[in-house]
Amino acid sequence: MAKYTLSVLVENHAGVLSRVSGLFSRRGFNIDSLAVGVTEDPNISRITIVVDGDEHTVEQVSKQLNKLIDVIKVKQLVRHESVSRELALIKVSAETAAARSGVMQVVEIFRAKIVDISNTTLTVEISGSTDKVAAAEEMLKQFGIKEIVRTGTIAIERGNKVIKYNNNDEEE
């Protein structure tokens, strides 16, 4: 099975996310990740959904989403034609100077940053592709991960392509 990224523009009001996620559960579609945020228009939110499945599954999901009253537009993003990122905060055990030094080396390699320090832990912030975040997590495991939180994937089309609220995608 492959992963597909859908960018869904919806009206920004209470209950919309519940209706969207309810559609997935009723149909038995699996959501790999989901991220929601307001757009440049405060009345419209963008939901980025990564779905596990095949072309048929994604086609069915898109058709079902388009039937929801609050959905303005659904667009499947093509991997090489879009930019996607994920953010993670990873709290790592760092009780010794050697551990702190080791964590700091991993942070430097992955162009991450330390955003919190305590006597026994360092909290690392990293953003990038899902693979980059997973690789950094794997490297930090040797120090003992105390806690981790990851956002869902967010994505946007490359170049001049803009997903518009009407039916026409435009280049500006």
C-alpha positions in Angstrom: 0.0 0.0 0.0 1.1 3.5 -0.8 0.5 6.8 1.1 -1.5 9.5 -0.6 -1.7 13.2 0.5 -5.0 15.0 0.2 -5.4 18.7 0.7 -9.0 19.5 1.7 -10.3 23.1 1.9 -13.2 23.3 4.3 -15.4 26.0 5.9 -13.9 27.0 9.2 -16.5 26.3 11.8 -17.4 23.9 14.6 -18.1 20.2 13.7 -16.4 20.1 10.3 -13.4 18.0 11.4 -15.8 15.6 13.2 -17.8 15.1 9.9 -14.6 14.6 7.9 -13.1 12.1 10.4 -16.5 10.4 10.7 -16.6 9.8 7.0 -13.3 7.9 7.3 -14.4 5.7 10.2 -17.8 4.9 8.6 -16.1 3.8 5.4 -13.3 2.0 7.1 -10.6 4.2 5.5 -7.3 4.5 7.5 -5.9 7.9 8.2 -2.1 7.8 8.5 -1.9 11.5 9.6 -4.2 14.5 9.8 -3.3 18.2 10.3 -5.7 21.1 10.4 -5.0 24.8 10.2 -6.6 28.1 9.2 -5.7 29.4 5.7 -5.0 32.9 4.6 -8.8 33.4 4.7 -9.9 33.0 8.4 -13.2 31.5 7.2 -11.5 28.6 5.5 -9.3 25.8 7.0 -7.0 23.4 5.2 -7.0 19.8 6.3 -4.0 17.8 5.2 -4.8 14.1 5.3 -2.3 11.3 4.5 -4.2 8.1 3.6 -2.9 4.5 3.4 -4.3 2.7 0.5 -4.4 2.3 -3.3 -5.6 4.6 -6.1 -9.2 3.2 -5.8 -9.3 4.0 -2.1 -8.0 7.5 -2.6 -10.5 8.1 -5.4 -13.4 6.8 -3.1 -12.2 9.0 -0.2 -12.0 12.1 -2.5 -15.6 11.4 -3.9 -17.0 11.0 -0.4 -15.2 14.1 0.9 -16.6 16.2 -2.0 -20.1 15.1 -0.9 -19.8 16.7 2.5 -21.5 20.1 2.6 -18.6 21.9 4.4 -16.0 20.7 2.0 -15.0 23.4 -0.6 -12.3 21.5 -2.5 -10.3 18.3 -2.4 -7.0 17.9 -4.2 -4.6 15.0 -4.2 -1.0 16.3 -3.9 1.6 14.5 -6.0 4.7 13.8 -4.1 7.3 15.3 -6.5 5.0 18.3 -7.2 4.6 19.3 -3.6 6.5 20.1 -0.4 5.6 18.3 2.8 6.9 18.7 6.3 6.3 17.3 9.7 7.3 18.7 13.1 8.4 16.7 16.2 9.3 17.5 19.8 11.4 14.7 21.3 12.3 14.7 25.0 15.5 12.8 25.5 17.3 11.6 28.6 20.5 13.5 29.1 21.8 12.9 32.6 25.5 12.9 31.8 27.8 15.2 29.9 28.5 12.5 27.4 24.8 12.0 26.7 24.2 15.8 26.4 27.1 16.0 23.9 25.8 13.0 21.9 22.3 14.5 21.7 23.8 17.8 20.6 25.7 16.0 17.8 22.5 14.4 16.5 20.7 17.7 16.7 23.5 19.4 14.6 23.5 16.6 12.0 19.7 16.8 11.5 19.6 20.6 11.7 17.3 20.4 14.6 17.4 22.6 17.7 17.2 22.2 21.4 14.2 24.1 22.8 14.2 23.1 26.4 16.8 21.9 28.9 16.5 20.4 32.4 18.9 18.7 34.7 18.1 15.3 33.2 16.6 15.9 29.8 16.9 17.9 26.5 13.9 18.6 24.3 14.7 18.6 20.6 12.6 20.2 17.9 12.9 18.8 14.4 11.1 19.5 11.2 11.4 18.0 7.8 10.1 15.1 5.7 8.5 12.2 7.6 11.6 10.1 6.8 14.0 12.8 8.3 11.9 13.0 11.5 11.9 9.2 11.8 15.6 9.0 11.2 16.3 11.6 13.9 14.0 9.7 16.3 15.9 6.5 15.6 19.2 8.2 16.3 17.9 9.7 19.5 16.6 6.3 20.8 20.1 5.4 22.0 19.9 8.1 24.7 16.5 7.1 25.9 13.4 8.9 24.5 11.2 10.0 27.5 8.4 11.5 25.4 7.7 12.3 21.8 5.0 14.3 20.0 4.7 14.6 16.2 2.4 16.7 14.1 0.7 15.2 11.1 2.1 16.0 7.7 1.4 19.4 6.2 1.9 19.9 2.5 1.6 22.5 -0.3 2.1 22.4 -4.0 5.4 23.6 -5.4 5.9 26.7 -7.6 3.1 28.9 -8.7 0.3 26.4 -8.3 -2.3 27.6 -5.7 -5.4 25.6 -4.6 -8.2 28.1 -4.9 -11.6 28.1 -3.2 -13.4 28.0 -6.5 -13.2 25.1 -9.0 -10.2 26.5 -10.8 -6.7 25.9 -9.6 -4.6 28.9 -10.7 -1.0 29.8 -11.2 -0.3 33.3 -9.9 
